[in-house]
Amino acid sequence: MLAIVLVVAGVVACVVLFVIGVVAPRSSRQAQRAVNKGLATLQGEVARAPGRLGKWLAKPFGTSEKATNKSARAGRKTRFKLPF
C-alpha cells in the first residue's frame, strides 16, 4: 500500500512540476529544489539501513528525483518552444 502511495505521489509531483515549468519557468526552479530537498532527505534517512538494504531502499528516491528533474526541465523546454 505504501509503495502505491509513493508511486502516485511521484507521478503527481512530475505532472505538477511540468505544468509549473510551462506556466512559470523561472518559478519552477524553486518548486524543483523543494521537491529535490524532500526526496534527498527521505533518501538519506532510508539509506541509514545497514548494508545493501540501505542502498536498495534509497534507490527509488534517487530515481524519483531524476524523474522530477526531467519533467521540470521538459516543462521549461516546452515553454520556450511555444510561440508566446
Rosetta silent file (secondary structure, phi, psi, omega in degrees, C-alpha in Angstrom):
SEQUENCE: MLAIVLVVAGVVACVVLFVIGVVAPRSSRQAQRAVNKGLATLQGEVARAPGRLGKWLAKPFGTSEKATNKSARAGRKTRFKLPF
SCORE:     score description
SCORE:     0.000 S_00000001
   1 L     0.000  -41.854  179.917    0.000    0.000    0.000 S_00000001
   2 H   -65.177  -36.827  179.078    2.824    2.385    0.872 S_00000001
   3 H   -63.276  -39.463  179.193    4.550    1.668   -2.442 S_00000001
   4 H   -64.582  -41.541  179.563    1.402    2.628   -4.358 S_00000001
   5 H   -63.430  -42.045  179.373    1.151    5.895   -2.439 S_00000001
   6 H   -65.513  -39.353  178.749    4.789    6.718   -3.182 S_00000001
   7 H   -65.235  -45.136  179.320    4.356    5.989   -6.890 S_00000001
   8 H   -62.841  -41.628  178.659    1.230    8.138   -7.092 S_00000001
   9 H   -63.362  -38.812  177.866    2.987   10.961   -5.212 S_00000001
  10 H   -65.446  -41.822  179.328    5.928   10.765   -7.628 S_00000001
  11 H   -66.372  -42.919  178.366    3.676   10.919  -10.669 S_00000001
  12 H   -62.423  -42.138  178.570    1.730   13.848   -9.227 S_00000001
  13 H   -61.667  -41.272  179.240    4.986   15.674   -8.450 S_00000001
  14 H   -63.578  -45.223 -179.054    6.181   15.135  -12.034 S_00000001
  15 H   -64.906  -43.941 -179.733    2.942   16.432  -13.527 S_00000001
  16 H   -63.584  -43.671  179.176    2.855   19.460  -11.217 S_00000001
  17 H   -65.095  -36.453  177.686    6.491   20.334  -11.969 S_00000001
  18 H   -63.975  -46.071 -179.116    5.854   20.007  -15.706 S_00000001
  19 H   -64.532  -42.931  177.700    2.843   22.326  -15.529 S_00000001
  20 H   -63.109  -38.164  178.049    4.731   24.857  -13.395 S_00000001
  21 H   -62.930  -34.970  178.752    7.620   24.667  -15.872 S_00000001
  22 H   -76.160  -43.969 -175.094    5.280   25.521  -18.745 S_00000001
  23 H   -76.358  -46.961 -176.130    3.360   28.257  -16.915 S_00000001
  24 L  -138.129   84.932 -173.360    6.174   29.884  -14.925 S_00000001
  25 H   -59.088  -38.191 -178.260    9.628   28.643  -15.981 S_00000001
  26 H   -71.817  -38.286  179.786   11.596   30.747  -13.504 S_00000001
  27 H   -72.387  -20.988 -177.708    9.420   29.834  -10.551 S_00000001
  28 H   -66.925  -24.606  178.780    9.613   26.155  -11.436 S_00000001
  29 H   -66.179  -37.064  178.058   13.212   26.020  -10.225 S_00000001
  30 H   -65.285  -44.187  178.407   12.104   26.845   -6.671 S_00000001
  31 H   -64.453  -38.939  179.575    9.495   24.102   -6.742 S_00000001
  32 H   -64.032  -42.543  177.947   12.027   21.705   -8.222 S_00000001
  33 H   -63.611  -38.825  179.835   14.508   22.471   -5.434 S_00000001
  34 H   -64.144  -43.422  178.479   11.817   21.932   -2.798 S_00000001
  35 H   -65.155  -43.230  179.460   10.918   18.517   -4.229 S_00000001
  36 H   -62.359  -39.104  179.749   14.603   17.572   -4.504 S_00000001
  37 H   -63.206  -44.124  178.465   15.206   18.616   -0.904 S_00000001
  38 H   -64.238  -44.288  179.277   12.353   16.436    0.323 S_00000001
  39 H   -66.006  -38.610  179.340   13.435   13.442   -1.727 S_00000001
  40 H   -65.856  -38.095  177.703   17.063   13.840   -0.656 S_00000001
  41 H   -63.614  -46.955  178.513   16.014   13.943    2.990 S_00000001
  42 H   -62.611  -41.580 -179.334   13.967   10.772    2.610 S_00000001
  43 H   -63.199  -41.029  179.044   16.755    9.098    0.668 S_00000001
  44 H   -65.476  -39.553  179.322   19.278    9.961    3.384 S_00000001
  45 H   -66.512  -43.077 -177.598   17.049    8.619    6.137 S_00000001
  46 H   -71.820  -31.262 -177.322   16.356    5.362    4.338 S_00000001
  47 L   -69.106   -9.919  179.057   19.999    4.907    3.349 S_00000001
  48 L   -74.527   -9.474  177.478   20.928    4.519    7.016 S_00000001
  49 L   -62.329  148.865 -173.906   19.682    0.955    6.950 S_00000001
  50 L   -70.026  143.114  171.650   22.566   -1.496    7.270 S_00000001
  51 H    63.835 -143.668 -177.614   24.430   -2.906    4.306 S_00000001
  52 H   -68.995  -23.043  179.961   22.870   -3.395    0.911 S_00000001
  53 H   -59.098  -41.282  178.404   19.395   -2.920    2.320 S_00000001
  54 H   -62.644  -40.941  178.747   20.078    0.802    2.701 S_00000001
  55 H   -66.471  -41.762 -179.551   21.230    1.052   -0.889 S_00000001
  56 H   -67.626  -38.952 -179.088   18.213   -0.856   -2.170 S_00000001
  57 H   -73.058  -28.312 -177.820   15.758    1.193   -0.134 S_00000001
  58 H   -82.256  -22.807 -174.973   17.316    4.512   -1.183 S_00000001
  59 H   -58.449  -43.026  179.732   17.341    3.775   -4.913 S_00000001
  60 H   -60.625  -32.392  179.571   13.639    4.548   -5.610 S_00000001
  61 H   -71.410  -35.839  174.982   14.041    8.016   -4.116 S_00000001
  62 H   -66.265  -39.395  177.985   17.015    8.733   -6.375 S_00000001
  63 H   -66.361  -39.570  177.270   15.034    7.524   -9.367 S_00000001
  64 H   -64.660  -37.718  178.102   12.101    9.729   -8.374 S_00000001
  65 H   -63.530  -43.023  177.077   14.437   12.694   -8.096 S_00000001
  66 H   -61.807  -42.766 -178.697   15.722   12.080  -11.627 S_00000001
  67 H   -64.943  -42.840  179.775   12.168   11.794  -12.951 S_00000001
  68 H   -67.265  -37.485  177.257   11.008   15.023  -11.313 S_00000001
  69 H   -64.167  -41.617  179.757   14.083   16.863  -12.599 S_00000001
  70 H   -65.599  -39.073 -178.345   13.441   15.611  -16.123 S_00000001
  71 H   -71.131  -37.240  176.345    9.789   16.625  -16.055 S_00000001
  72 H   -65.169  -41.817  178.535   10.578   20.134  -14.765 S_00000001
  73 H   -64.140  -40.560  178.795   13.252   20.506  -17.436 S_00000001
  74 H   -65.486  -36.742  177.147   10.832   19.278  -20.103 S_00000001
  75 H   -64.054  -43.593  178.013    8.228   21.802  -18.968 S_00000001
  76 H   -65.913  -39.983  179.011   10.698   24.676  -19.259 S_00000001
  77 H   -63.738  -42.475  178.285   11.871   23.412  -22.628 S_00000001
  78 H   -62.464  -42.104 -179.726    8.284   23.164  -23.870 S_00000001
  79 H   -58.976  -44.287 -176.517    7.550   26.688  -22.679 S_00000001
  80 H   -74.290  -15.066  175.337   10.442   28.145  -24.635 S_00000001
  81 H   -87.450  -17.126 -179.428    9.325   26.313  -27.780 S_00000001
  82 L   -72.476  147.965 -176.481    5.807   27.769  -27.578 S_00000001
  83 L   -84.577   52.415  178.137    5.116   30.845  -29.742 S_00000001
  84 L   -90.136    0.000    0.000    4.321   33.260  -26.867 S_00000001
